[in-house]
Amino acid sequence: MPKIELGYWPIRGLGAPARMLCEYAGADYADVNYADAGSWFAGKKPELASGNALINLPYVECDGQVVTHSSVVLEFLGQVTGVDAFASEDHRWANAQALAEIYDLRNALMGVVYPFNGKTTTKEAFEKNCDDHMNATVGKFYAKFETLLKQRGMEFLIRDAPSSADFHLFEMLDQHEIIANRRGMKSPLETFPELKRYHANFKALPQLEKYFASAAYALPMNSIGGGAWIY
């Protein structure tokens, strides 16, 4: 397996699923964190942009190839590490669909967490929008994933071993657990027994024991400097 460089901000955000996948696979990887915008835009971005006009964070550099955009990064890592060594086309496309749905959930959360969308420009707006998100929006997404787990009848989303989509779904479930806990709300997983089991089983994976005890898992969920209302 070639050496992997994973570049992202020093937050969990979109970087955590990729970090977990690398840890799970036992990959030889460097987790490069750009402390601020200057260190990225005036640092390695111009170099990487000379070969990939779409470059952004997160990115993966591996064996002379540079890949960007979070879902593509996860699929790429799944391929180069063997995590996504699927037995069928059904597995491949089920994983791709799950990645897209999980990203929709993330986008819904980011619309609440950050002020730049114009909806959560004040603390008061955040409080209302966060309650609406946790009490209504989350359940709509969780119901889909709950049904998917029941339909496929596997330990994880696609099969009995994690695929690249599982790392992002776990991160989203985990972030919502943190938010519920901090706000004194009931865990959204309590209504979804399959997802609750899934979250617990994923966190108990022996390949990720080191990660869950590491500083990477303790990073802020979102960017304080980026104006996140909860991090």
ABEGO torsion letter per residue (X at the ends): XBBBBBBBBBBAEAAAAAAAAAAAAGBBBBBBBBABAAAAAABAAAAAAAABAABBOBBBBBGGBBBBEAAAAAAAAAAAAGAABBABAAAAAAAAAAAAAAAAAAAAAAAAABAAAGABABAAAAAAAAAAAAAAAAAAAAAAAAAAAAAAGBABAABABBBAAAAAAAAAAAAAAAAAAAAGBBBAAAABAAAAAAAAAAAABAAAAAAAABAAAABBABBAAAGBABX
